[in-house]
Amino acid sequence: MRLTLDQLESLEAIAQTGSFAAAADRLHKVQSAVSYAVKMLEETLGVALFDRSGHRARLTPAGKAILEEARQLLVRARRVEALAGRFQGGFEPGLTVVVDGVLPMRPVLQALQQLARDGVPTHVMVRVEYLTGVTEAFSRGQADLMLAKDLAPDPGLVLTPLPPQDMVLVASRRHPLARARKMLGVEDLQAHVELTVHDTAEAKREQDTHLFGGPRVFYLGGFESKLEALRMDLGFGWMPRAMVARELKNGSLRVLKAGLPTVTTFTPVLAHPAGVPLGRTGKRLRQMLARPESWNTR
């Protein structure tokens, strides 16, 4: 026979109240049920847990040591019960969000911060992909929510447009393109290294449609490394304005002056499958991410 949580609860209640009768009142049980639970626990463990010679039930040395371990088990068991109760209330065990790395991460992290404050039990995973890597991960069922740079209308998806975001063509203030006094043309840009972020899709690699066609292009793994490359005067390239706002303000990066657009705007989209209902955490996260004020980064 193995010990049970009911037996451990009886042990804890008797130790806290000092008597079998008081423990029974606390547990809303008859005293005989509490006495039987402790007797079975003692027989199972093969040790006496209480000294019953006095008016109060006193723990034996073995009882004190076992109670310490029992309390840890009870704490974990109560957490499991609470967790199960939350899942019964509609919380999903896990939720995955795939985000295009061109988007600012702060709104996503702020939403996660609120979920943590709310004590949601769901394990949330955020994965960052680029270009078609975003939609590929989503279409393979590897994510429940998608934050994409742009998406075509799809009857199988619930799409929520988000506030527009800017991309700016920049270089370090020390770079020759940033120091040029003339209006730059395509041929001027093509004479220098262009920096871009590679597609993370496994099925295919989609080339950045904003490339200027020069012979030297360096593909980087993300915008963080691209920003570092820009700081090192390695080349020029497009960056999300939200990610380089500080550098633009202090002048360490400059928007290039050219006879072609050096600022472009796109409208990101929040999406989830139309036929798959979100759980409570997914709905809450979607609600927070869909708020326009969350994306006030322009």
GIGI-V427440 format. One record per residue. BURIAL is I if it has 24 or more other C-alpha atoms within 12 Angstrom, else O. Layout:
BURIAL + BURIAL
This chain:
O + O + O + O + O + I + I + I + I + I + I + I + I + I + I + I + O + I + I + I + I + I + I + I + O + O + I + O + O + O + O + O + O + I + I + O + I + I + I + I + I + I + O + O + O + O + O + I + I + I + O + O + O + O + O + O + I + I + I + O + O + O + I + O + O + I + I + O + O + I + I + O + O + I + O + O + O + O + O + O + O + O + O + O + O + O + O + O + O + O + I + I + I + I + I + I + I + I + I + I + I + I + I + I + I + O + I + I + O + O + I + I + O + O + I + O + O + O + O + I + I + I + O + I + O + I + I + I + I + I + I + I + I + I + I + I + I + I + O + O + O + I + I + I + I + I + I + I + I + I + I + O + O + O + O + O + I + I + I + I + I + I + I + I + I + I + I + I + I + I + I + I + I + O + I + I + I + I + O + O + O + O + O + I + O + O + O + I + I + O + O + I + I + I + I + I + I + I + I + I + O + O + O + O + O + O + O + I + O + I + I + I + O + O + O + O + I + I + I + I + O + I + I + O + O + I + I + I + I + I + I + O + I + I + I + I + I + I + I + I + I + I + I + I + I + O + I + I + O + O + O + I + I + I + I + I + I + I + O + O + O + I + I + O + O + O + I + I + I + I + I + I + I + O + O + O + O + I + I + I + I + I + I + I + I + I + I + I + I + I + O + O + O + O + I + O + O + O
